[in-house]
Amino acid sequence: LLFDGLLGVIAGLVVVLVHVSYTKLFKKQ
């Protein structure tokens, strides 16, 4: 259960980082 929660947190952070990076690249163009 703890491991699943950790994966959820990591997945959430990855999604946020990808979204921020995509937004920055989109604004530059």
MMTF fields as JSON, N, C-alpha, C and O atoms, coordinates in Angstrom:
{
  "mmtfVersion": "1.0.0",
  "mmtfProducer": "UNKNOWN",
  "numBonds": 115,
  "numAtoms": 116,
  "numGroups": 29,
  "numChains": 1,
  "numModels": 1,
  "chainsPerModel": [1],
  "groupsPerChain": [29],
  "chainIdList": ["A"],
  "bondAtomList": [4, 2, 8, 6, 12, 10, 16, 14, 20, 18, 24, 22, 28, 26, 32, 30, 36, 34, 40, 38, 44, 42, 48, 46, 52, 50, 56, 54, 60, 58, 64, 62, 68, 66, 72, 70, 76, 74, 80, 78, 84, 82, 88, 86, 92, 90, 96, 94, 100, 98, 104, 102, 108, 106, 112, 110],
  "bondOrderList": [1, 1, 1, 1, 1, 1, 1, 1, 1, 1, 1, 1, 1, 1, 1, 1, 1, 1, 1, 1, 1, 1, 1, 1, 1, 1, 1, 1],
  "groupList": [{"groupName": "LEU", "atomNameList": ["N", "CA", "C", "O"], "elementList": ["N", "C", "C", "O"], "formalChargeList": [0, 0, 0, 0], "bondAtomList": [1, 0, 2, 1, 3, 2], "bondOrderList": [1, 1, 2], "singleLetterCode": "L", "chemCompType": "L-PEPTIDE LINKING"}, {"groupName": "PHE", "atomNameList": ["N", "CA", "C", "O"], "elementList": ["N", "C", "C", "O"], "formalChargeList": [0, 0, 0, 0], "bondAtomList": [1, 0, 2, 1, 3, 2], "bondOrderList": [1, 1, 2], "singleLetterCode": "F", "chemCompType": "L-PEPTIDE LINKING"}, {"groupName": "ASP", "atomNameList": ["N", "CA", "C", "O"], "elementList": ["N", "C", "C", "O"], "formalChargeList": [0, 0, 0, 0], "bondAtomList": [1, 0, 2, 1, 3, 2], "bondOrderList": [1, 1, 2], "singleLetterCode": "D", "chemCompType": "L-PEPTIDE LINKING"}, {"groupName": "GLY", "atomNameList": ["N", "CA", "C", "O"], "elementList": ["N", "C", "C", "O"], "formalChargeList": [0, 0, 0, 0], "bondAtomList": [1, 0, 2, 1, 3, 2], "bondOrderList": [1, 1, 2], "singleLetterCode": "G", "chemCompType": "PEPTIDE LINKING"}, {"groupName": "VAL", "atomNameList": ["N", "CA", "C", "O"], "elementList": ["N", "C", "C", "O"], "formalChargeList": [0, 0, 0, 0], "bondAtomList": [1, 0, 2, 1, 3, 2], "bondOrderList": [1, 1, 2], "singleLetterCode": "V", "chemCompType": "L-PEPTIDE LINKING"}, {"groupName": "ILE", "atomNameList": ["N", "CA", "C", "O"], "elementList": ["N", "C", "C", "O"], "formalChargeList": [0, 0, 0, 0], "bondAtomList": [1, 0, 2, 1, 3, 2], "bondOrderList": [1, 1, 2], "singleLetterCode": "I", "chemCompType": "L-PEPTIDE LINKING"}, {"groupName": "ALA", "atomNameList": ["N", "CA", "C", "O"], "elementList": ["N", "C", "C", "O"], "formalChargeList": [0, 0, 0, 0], "bondAtomList": [1, 0, 2, 1, 3, 2], "bondOrderList": [1, 1, 2], "singleLetterCode": "A", "chemCompType": "L-PEPTIDE LINKING"}, {"groupName": "HIS", "atomNameList": ["N", "CA", "C", "O"], "elementList": ["N", "C", "C", "O"], "formalChargeList": [0, 0, 0, 0], "bondAtomList": [1, 0, 2, 1, 3, 2], "bondOrderList": [1, 1, 2], "singleLetterCode": "H", "chemCompType": "L-PEPTIDE LINKING"}, {"groupName": "SER", "atomNameList": ["N", "CA", "C", "O"], "elementList": ["N", "C", "C", "O"], "formalChargeList": [0, 0, 0, 0], "bondAtomList": [1, 0, 2, 1, 3, 2], "bondOrderList": [1, 1, 2], "singleLetterCode": "S", "chemCompType": "L-PEPTIDE LINKING"}, {"groupName": "TYR", "atomNameList": ["N", "CA", "C", "O"], "elementList": ["N", "C", "C", "O"], "formalChargeList": [0, 0, 0, 0], "bondAtomList": [1, 0, 2, 1, 3, 2], "bondOrderList": [1, 1, 2], "singleLetterCode": "Y", "chemCompType": "L-PEPTIDE LINKING"}, {"groupName": "THR", "atomNameList": ["N", "CA", "C", "O"], "elementList": ["N", "C", "C", "O"], "formalChargeList": [0, 0, 0, 0], "bondAtomList": [1, 0, 2, 1, 3, 2], "bondOrderList": [1, 1, 2], "singleLetterCode": "T", "chemCompType": "L-PEPTIDE LINKING"}, {"groupName": "LYS", "atomNameList": ["N", "CA", "C", "O"], "elementList": ["N", "C", "C", "O"], "formalChargeList": [0, 0, 0, 0], "bondAtomList": [1, 0, 2, 1, 3, 2], "bondOrderList": [1, 1, 2], "singleLetterCode": "K", "chemCompType": "L-PEPTIDE LINKING"}, {"groupName": "GLN", "atomNameList": ["N", "CA", "C", "O"], "elementList": ["N", "C", "C", "O"], "formalChargeList": [0, 0, 0, 0], "bondAtomList": [1, 0, 2, 1, 3, 2], "bondOrderList": [1, 1, 2], "singleLetterCode": "Q", "chemCompType": "L-PEPTIDE LINKING"}],
  "groupTypeList": [0, 0, 1, 2, 3, 0, 0, 3, 4, 5, 6, 3, 0, 4, 4, 4, 0, 4, 7, 4, 8, 9, 10, 11, 0, 1, 11, 11, 12],
  "groupIdList": [1, 2, 3, 4, 5, 6, 7, 8, 9, 10, 11, 12, 13, 14, 15, 16, 17, 18, 19, 20, 21, 22, 23, 24, 25, 26, 27, 28, 29],
  "secStructList": [7, 2, 2, 2, 2, 2, 2, 2, 2, 2, 2, 2, 2, 2, 2, 2, 2, 2, 2, 2, 2, 2, 2, 2, 2, 2, 2, 2, 7],
  "xCoordList": [0.854, 0.0, 0.883, 0.602, 1.956, 2.876, 3.597, 3.822, 3.957, 4.66, 3.762, 4.216, 2.465, 1.527, 1.384, 1.303, 1.355, 1.24, 2.466, 2.352, 3.64, 4.879, 4.866, 5.253, 4.417, 4.338, 3.379, 3.625, 2.287, 1.304, 1.926, 1.704, 2.709, 3.363, 4.375, 4.42, 5.184, 6.193, 5.514, 5.945, 4.453, 3.729, 3.171, 3.207, 2.657, 2.094, 3.172, 2.94, 4.346, 5.44, 5.895, 6.177, 5.967, 6.386, 5.391, 5.78, 4.097, 3.061, 3.186, 3.06, 3.434, 3.573, 4.802, 4.733, 5.919, 7.149, 6.984, 7.416, 6.355, 6.135, 5.208, 5.436, 4.16, 3.207, 3.894, 3.677, 4.724, 5.436, 6.418, 6.503, 7.151, 8.127, 7.422, 7.878, 6.305, 5.546, 4.999, 4.996, 4.533, 3.982, 5.074, 4.84, 6.259, 7.366, 7.773, 7.992, 7.876, 8.255, 7.183, 7.492, 5.916, 4.804, 4.795, 4.493, 5.128, 5.137, 6.308, 6.202, 7.421, 8.592, 8.321, 8.831, 7.535, 7.277, 6.29, 5.987],
  "yCoordList": [-1.21, 0.0, 1.251, 2.222, 1.21, 2.347, 2.514, 3.631, 1.371, 1.414, 2.008, 2.795, 1.622, 2.158, 3.668, 4.415, 4.107, 5.541, 6.28, 7.379, 5.676, 6.302, 6.434, 7.469, 5.374, 5.422, 6.522, 7.212, 6.686, 7.72, 9.107, 9.97, 9.307, 10.609, 10.874, 11.973, 9.874, 10.029, 10.307, 11.183, 9.562, 9.755, 11.177, 11.823, 11.658, 13.007, 14.053, 15.018, 13.864, 14.821, 14.815, 15.87, 13.635, 13.527, 14.254, 14.98, 14.049, 14.705, 16.224, 16.937, 16.712, 18.163, 18.694, 19.734, 17.989, 18.446, 18.467, 19.409, 17.422, 17.358, 18.493, 19.135, 18.736, 19.797, 21.164, 21.978, 21.415, 22.7, 22.856, 23.928, 21.805, 21.865, 22.103, 22.911, 21.4, 21.551, 22.969, 23.559, 23.514, 24.877, 25.894, 26.83, 25.716, 26.648, 26.589, 27.63, 25.383, 25.249, 25.85, 26.477, 25.657, 26.172, 27.703, 28.33, 28.302, 29.764, 30.362, 31.472, 29.636, 30.146, 30.239, 31.142, 29.33, 29.312, 30.371, 30.463],
  "zCoordList": [0.0, 0.0, 0.0, -0.701, 0.799, 0.856, -0.482, -0.947, -1.095, -2.379, -3.456, -4.287, -3.438, -4.43, -4.246, -5.22, -2.99, -2.719, -3.235, -3.776, -3.067, -3.528, -5.045, -5.589, -5.731, -7.193, -7.625, -8.615, -6.883, -7.222, -7.112, -7.961, -6.05, -5.848, -6.957, -7.509, -7.282, -8.335, -9.674, -10.423, -9.972, -11.235, -11.291, -12.338, -10.163, -10.124, -10.388, -11.116, -9.798, -9.995, -11.451, -12.02, -12.049, -13.453, -14.35, -15.265, -14.078, -14.889, -14.785, -15.781, -13.563, -13.36, -14.096, -14.751, -13.99, -14.649, -16.162, -16.825, -16.71, -18.163, -18.595, -19.621, -17.804, -18.14, -18.129, -19.026, -17.11, -17.009, -18.169, -18.769, -18.482, -19.573, -20.9, -21.709, -21.132, -22.376, -22.489, -23.569, -21.355, -21.358, -21.687, -22.452, -21.116, -21.377, -22.847, -23.466, -23.414, -24.819, -25.714, -26.727, -25.336, -26.135, -26.126, -27.141, -24.975, -24.871, -25.65, -26.17, -25.732, -26.446, -27.946, -28.609, -28.48, -29.928, -30.383, -31.573]
}
